[in-house]
Structures are given as C-alpha cells and as structure tokens.
Amino acid sequence: MTLSLAHITVDSADAAALAGFWSELLDLPVDEGASAQFATVGKAAGAAPALMFIQVPDKNPGKNVIHLDLHAEDWHQYIERAVSLGAKRIGDFDEYGAQWTTLADPEGNLFDIGAA
C-alpha cells in the first residue's frame, strides 16, 4: 500500500469564498456543495491533490505553515492575474537559482508563483 496526497487543506473564514478565488486562479471548478463551512476545488475534475477549504473560527496568527508553490513558463502573467482576483503582492525573490513572487490570497494565506 502506498501513501498518497489527497488534499491540500486551507483554514478559512469563508470556505466557499476562498475556494472561489483559488478556482479562478487555477482554472479548476469549485466542487458541488460548497458552503461557508466547507468547500473543495478540483476534486470532481480529478485534480490531485485537490484543494480543501475548512472554516476555522480562530486561524493561527502569523505565517501559514504550509503554502502552495505554483509555477509556469509565463509566470508573470499569473502573478498579475492573481492580483486582479484579489491577491496581495508580498515580495519578489531571486535566490538559490530560482525566481518567484510571494503573494497572499484574500484571507492572507501565502503562496508563491515562480518560473517553471
């Protein structure tokens, strides 16, 4: 038996709203039955891993422990798209032979978009 990654789970104040942001950014559907308490993105479309959003009353303050690293050939285009969808640009980095931008989604969860 092999252990496999099923979901990347994100604590949120409004699961459906945050799922909508990530759905638009990743061009994957919000799965049926999304609510303020629970939502998934891409599960029905066969994305692996799927994103899962769960409403949590008291999110941990400060930096999230787990974040998404996204990459693409035309990565600058996706940074601008993320910002237009409501992300906040945190900083640009060129270190360790890699280039990326750190952003925060509408609820402040950090993620990176970098060169493929």
N, C-alpha and C positions, 0 to 999 in steps of 0.2 A: 504494500500500500504506500502511496506517495502523498505527502502533504502538499496541498496546493493553495494558492491565494485566491479567495473567493471575492472579497470586498475590500475596499479601502473606505474606512468609516470616518466620517467627519461630524464632530459635535456641532450643533447649530441652535440658533434661537428659533428659526422658522425653516424646517427641513424642506418643504416644498419650494419656498422662495429661493433658497440657496441651491437646491437641485436645478432650478430653472437657469440660474447663472451658469453652472457647470455644463448643463445640457447645451446651451447656446455656444459656449466656448469650445466644447469638444465635438459639437455637431452630432450628439447622441440624444436619443429621446429620454425624457423623464418617463419612467415606467408608470403604468396604470396604478391608481390608488394612492397617489402622493397626497400627503397631508402636512399640516404644520408639525406634526409629531414624527413622521417617518416618510422617507422617500428614497428611491433608488434611481440611478441613471445608467442606462445601457444594458441592464440585466436581460431584458426581453430581446434586445438586439444581439445578444451573445457576446457582449464585451467582457473581456476577462483581464483583470478583475473589474467588477462593476463598482461604481461609487455608491455608498450608502450614507444617508444623512439622518441623524437622530437628534431630536430635540432634547437638549440638556439644559436644565434650569440655571446651573452655575458653571459656566465654562471656566476652565483653568485660565487665570490671568497670565499674560506674557506670551512668549513664542510657543506656537504649537510644536509638539514633539515630532510629529510625522508630517511631512509635506510632499506634494507632488512635484516631480521634475518632468517637465514636458519638453520635447524638442522637435524641431522641424527645420528643413532647409531654409524656408522663408520665415524664420523665427521672428524677425522684427514686425512683420505683418500681424502675427498672432499677439504680440505684445500690444499693438495699437488696438486690435480687436478686443482684447481683454479689458483694456482701459475704457473703450467705448461701451462695454457691457456693465461697467461699474467697478472694475478693479482699480486699485490704487498702486501706482508705481513706487516701489520702495527703494530700489537701487540697482545699478548696473555693475557687473563684475567681469573681469578678465583675469582669471587666475588658474593656475595649475593646467595650462594649455586649453582651457575651456572659456567660453563666453556665455553669459546668461544674465537675465534680469529677474530680480525678485519682485513679486507683486503680492498684494493682499486681495482676497476676494471680498465681496460686500460685507461679510461678517468678520473680516480681519484675519482669516486663515491664510498663511503664507504659502506661495507656490512659486516655482521657477519656470521660466521659458528660456530655452537656450538653443544654440546652434547644434544641428544634428551632426 
